[in-house]
Amino acid sequence: MAIDINVADVVLCEFYFSDLEGSKKRPVLVFKDNLPYDDFVGVPISGQLRELHQDESLVDSSKFREGGIPITSKIMVRKTFVVSKSAVIKKYGTLKDDAFRQYQRLFCLYFDCVSSD
């Protein structure tokens, strides 16, 4: 059963190792959801908060319009990548509009693009 996802959703994805013997589950922010082949642009989220780099920003359940994540984490825009929707196993929730715009601005600052604001 496919999980309905949209921009600003935070989802849990299962990523398989290259040997296909094992996998890891990781949270991902749905950054852009209009790609062909049932893919989306995702920004990884990590609970490892030892260090916060210039392209990272904290996220916690207060940033969600609905749902939330179990622990305070960080969004890492430098590791943005394309994800197959088939990797999504759970939806944590949806970010508030202002929180999502904050992460869009961070993305554009890091990648030197023009924000739609």
Residue pairs with C-beta under 8 A, 6 or more apart in sequence:
2 85
2 86
3 11
3 85
3 88
3 89
3 90
3 91
4 91
5 11
5 30
5 33
5 40
5 85
5 88
5 91
6 30
6 33
6 94
7 30
7 31
7 32
7 33
7 100
8 29
8 30
8 94
8 95
8 97
8 100
9 29
9 30
9 91
9 92
9 93
9 94
9 95
10 27
10 28
10 29
10 30
10 45
10 59
10 64
10 67
10 69
10 91
10 92
10 93
10 94
10 95
11 27
11 28
11 30
11 88
11 89
11 90
11 91
11 92
12 25
12 26
12 27
12 28
12 88
12 89
12 90
12 91
12 92
13 25
13 26
13 27
13 28
13 42
13 83
13 87
13 88
13 89
14 23
14 24
14 25
14 87
14 89
15 23
15 24
15 25
15 26
15 87
16 22
16 23
17 23
17 24
25 89
26 44
26 45
26 46
27 44
27 45
27 69
27 73
27 92
28 42
28 43
28 44
28 45
28 83
29 42
29 43
29 44
29 45
29 59
29 75
29 95
29 103
30 40
30 41
30 42
31 40
31 41
31 42
31 43
31 80
31 103
31 104
31 107
32 40
32 41
33 40
33 41
35 41
35 82
37 84
38 84
38 85
38 86
39 82
39 83
39 84
39 85
40 82
40 83
40 85
41 80
41 81
41 82
41 83
42 80
42 81
42 82
42 83
43 75
43 76
43 77
43 79
43 80
43 103
43 107
44 75
44 76
44 79
44 80
44 81
45 59
45 69
45 73
45 74
45 75
45 76
46 73
46 74
46 76
47 71
47 72
47 73
47 74
48 74
49 58
49 72
49 73
49 74
52 58
52 74
53 76
53 78
54 110
55 76
55 77
55 78
55 106
55 110
56 74
56 75
56 76
56 77
57 74
57 75
57 102
57 103
57 106
58 72
58 73
58 74
58 75
59 69
59 72
59 73
59 74
59 75
59 95
59 99
59 103
60 68
60 69
60 71
60 72
60 73
61 67
61 68
61 69
61 93
63 95
63 96
63 99
64 92
64 93
64 94
64 95
64 96
64 99
65 93
65 94
65 95
65 96
65 97
66 93
66 94
67 91
67 92
67 93
67 94
68 92
68 93
69 92
69 93
75 103
75 106
77 103
77 106
77 107
77 110
77 111
78 110
80 107
95 103
101 117
104 115
104 116
104 117
105 115
105 117
107 113
108 114
108 115
